[in-house]
């Protein structure tokens, strides 16, 4: 059992019922962002709760029904990996500022002022984002958010960006995961479900996102996605 610390936060996963774990805020966030940290160093207690604030522990029957195991470390790993993590206000502020910097940098490199054909300075982009009331998700990749930010800035800051259309085919078992990525990264122009359950569509994205889209889709789909530019 790990030692209790003065500060903690909660990670939560719903599987019919709500399951929660108490975690160290900094280690949990680092784990959630992909850093390889032993789950034992993330947990405050090696316990699974249905209501962590009230200290109500999940029974073995509840764990078996939802996770098919009573192994608390394995269950905690699933909760942290697949569930939601409550982050502190300081963490959220830090993540949003870093994500905003990445979005501004990406837009500055991939969009130009159509009147001068020159990139907009980062300071001008940041000011326009404030004027437009752009909200930033601290957990979604900056490049995926860039297209929606550009659309919101267009009435304030004229921009011209290089766009391309991509043909995408996703096997049926991966559609749930891949569809959210495709909606975030660009605009779905056409889509259909084939008889074998696969999803086929045409997606418009920024030219600068081609390599990212191909890499992320193949990672999500275990290399079985088909992605190629439409000539």
C-alpha positions in Angstrom: 0.0 0.0 0.0 1.3 3.4 -0.9 1.6 6.2 1.7 -1.2 8.7 2.0 -0.4 12.2 0.9 -1.9 15.5 1.9 -3.2 16.2 -1.6 -5.1 13.8 -3.9 -7.5 13.7 -6.7 -9.9 11.2 -8.2 -9.9 9.1 -11.4 -13.2 7.8 -12.4 -14.6 5.1 -14.8 -18.2 4.2 -15.4 -19.0 0.6 -16.2 -22.6 0.2 -15.3 -21.6 1.5 -11.9 -19.1 4.2 -11.0 -15.6 3.1 -10.0 -13.1 5.5 -8.5 -9.5 5.6 -7.3 -7.6 8.1 -5.2 -4.4 9.2 -7.0 -1.5 11.6 -6.6 -2.4 14.6 -8.8 1.1 15.1 -10.4 1.9 11.4 -10.9 -1.6 10.7 -12.2 -1.4 13.5 -14.8 2.1 12.4 -15.9 0.7 8.9 -16.3 -2.3 10.1 -18.2 -0.1 12.1 -20.5 1.8 8.9 -21.5 4.8 8.9 -19.0 5.7 5.4 -17.9 5.1 5.4 -14.1 4.3 2.3 -12.0 0.6 2.4 -11.1 1.6 1.8 -7.5 3.3 5.2 -7.4 0.2 6.9 -8.7 -2.2 5.5 -6.2 -2.8 6.9 -2.8 -4.5 3.7 -1.7 -4.6 0.4 -3.5 -8.4 0.4 -3.2 -11.3 0.7 -5.6 -14.2 2.8 -4.6 -17.8 3.4 -5.8 -17.6 6.7 -3.9 -14.1 7.7 -3.0 -15.1 10.9 -1.1 -17.4 8.9 1.2 -14.9 6.0 1.4 -17.3 3.5 0.0 -15.3 0.6 -1.4 -16.4 -1.6 -4.3 -17.2 -5.2 -3.4 -15.4 -8.1 -5.0 -18.7 -9.0 -6.7 -18.9 -5.5 -8.3 -15.3 -5.7 -9.5 -15.8 -9.1 -11.0 -19.0 -8.1 -12.8 -17.4 -4.9 -14.3 -13.8 -5.9 -14.8 -13.7 -9.8 -14.7 -11.0 -9.6 -12.2 -10.3 -8.8 -8.5 -6.8 -7.5 -9.2 -6.9 -4.0 -7.8 -3.8 -2.8 -9.6 -5.0 -4.1 -12.9 -8.4 -2.4 -12.3 -6.8 0.8 -11.2 -4.8 0.8 -14.4 -8.0 0.5 -16.5 -9.7 3.3 -14.5 -6.8 5.7 -15.0 -6.2 4.8 -18.7 -9.8 4.6 -19.9 -11.5 6.9 -17.4 -11.5 10.6 -16.6 -9.0 12.3 -14.2 -10.0 15.3 -12.1 -7.1 17.7 -12.4 -6.3 20.7 -10.1 -7.0 24.3 -11.3 -3.3 24.9 -11.4 -2.7 21.9 -13.6 -5.5 22.9 -15.9 -4.1 26.4 -16.3 -0.6 25.1 -17.0 -1.9 22.5 -19.6 -4.1 25.1 -21.3 -1.3 27.7 -21.6 1.0 25.1 -23.1 -1.7 23.8 -25.5 -2.5 27.4 -26.5 1.2 28.0 -27.3 1.3 24.9 -29.5 -1.9 25.9 -31.3 -0.6 29.4 -32.0 2.7 28.0 -33.2 1.0 25.6 -35.6 -1.3 28.3 -37.0 1.5 30.7 -37.5 3.4 28.1 -39.5 0.4 26.8 -41.6 -1.8 29.9 -42.2 -1.0 33.2 -43.9 -2.7 36.6 -44.3 -4.3 36.4 -47.8 -3.7 40.1 -48.3 0.1 40.0 -47.7 0.7 36.2 -48.1 2.8 36.4 -45.0 2.2 34.5 -41.7 0.4 36.2 -38.9 2.7 37.0 -35.9 2.0 34.8 -32.9 1.0 37.8 -30.8 -1.7 38.7 -33.3 -3.1 35.2 -33.3 -3.2 35.1 -29.5 -5.0 38.4 -29.4 -7.6 37.2 -31.9 -8.1 34.0 -29.9 -8.9 36.1 -26.8 -11.3 38.3 -28.8 -13.0 35.3 -30.3 -13.4 33.6 -26.9 -11.6 30.4 -28.1 -11.8 27.6 -25.6 -9.0 25.1 -25.5 -9.2 21.4 -24.4 -6.0 20.6 -22.4 -6.2 16.9 -23.4 -6.8 17.1 -27.1 -3.8 17.4 -29.4 -3.0 21.0 -30.5 -2.9 20.1 -34.2 -6.3 18.5 -33.9 -7.8 21.6 -32.3 -6.1 24.0 -34.8 -8.7 23.7 -37.6 -11.6 24.6 -35.3 -9.6 27.5 -33.9 -8.9 28.8 -37.4 -12.6 28.6 -38.3 -13.5 30.6 -35.2 -10.8 33.2 -35.9 -11.7 33.8 -39.6 -14.2 36.6 -39.0 -11.6 38.5 -36.9 -8.3 37.5 -38.6 -8.4 36.7 -42.3 -6.5 33.5 -43.0 -5.6 31.3 -45.9 -4.6 27.7 -45.2 -3.6 24.8 -47.4 -6.3 22.2 -47.3 -6.3 18.6 -48.6 -8.9 15.9 -48.9 -8.2 12.4 -47.5 -9.8 9.1 -48.3 -10.2 7.0 -45.1 -11.4 3.5 -44.5 -11.6 2.2 -40.9 -12.4 -1.5 -40.0 -15.7 -1.8 -38.1 -14.2 -2.7 -34.7 -12.2 0.5 -34.6 -14.9 3.0 -35.9 -15.9 4.1 -32.4 -12.3 5.2 -31.5 -11.4 6.6 -35.0 -14.5 8.7 -35.6 -13.8 11.1 -32.7 -10.3 11.7 -34.1 -11.6 12.4 -37.6 -14.2 14.8 -36.3 -11.6 16.7 -34.3 -8.9 16.8 -36.9 -11.0 18.1 -39.8 -14.3 18.2 -41.6 -16.1 15.0 -42.7 -17.4 15.7 -46.2 -18.7 12.2 -47.1 -19.2 9.0 -45.1 -20.8 5.6 -45.4 -20.9 2.3 -43.6 -20.1 -0.7 -45.7 -21.7 -4.1 -45.5 -18.7 -5.5 -43.6 -19.1 -2.9 -40.9 -16.2 -0.7 -42.0 -16.5 3.1 -42.3 -15.4 4.9 -45.4 -15.3 8.6 -45.7 -13.7 11.7 -47.2 -12.2 14.1 -44.7 -10.9 17.6 -45.4 -7.9 18.6 -43.2 -5.0 21.0 -43.1 -2.1 20.0 -45.3 0.1 20.1 -42.2 -1.9 17.4 -40.5 -1.5 14.6 -43.2 1.3 12.8 -41.5 -0.2 13.1 -38.1 -3.6 11.8 -39.2 -2.0 8.7 -40.9 0.1 8.0 -37.9 -2.7 8.3 -35.3 -5.2 6.4 -37.3 -2.9 3.5 -37.9 -2.0 3.5 -34.1 -5.7 3.5 -33.2 -6.5 0.8 -35.7 -3.4 -1.4 -35.2 -2.2 -0.6 -38.7 -5.4 -1.6 -40.4 -6.7 1.8 -41.4 -6.5 2.9 -45.0 -5.6 6.6 -45.4 -4.5 8.4 -48.6 -4.8 11.8 -50.2 -7.5 12.3 -52.9 -5.9 13.5 -56.1 
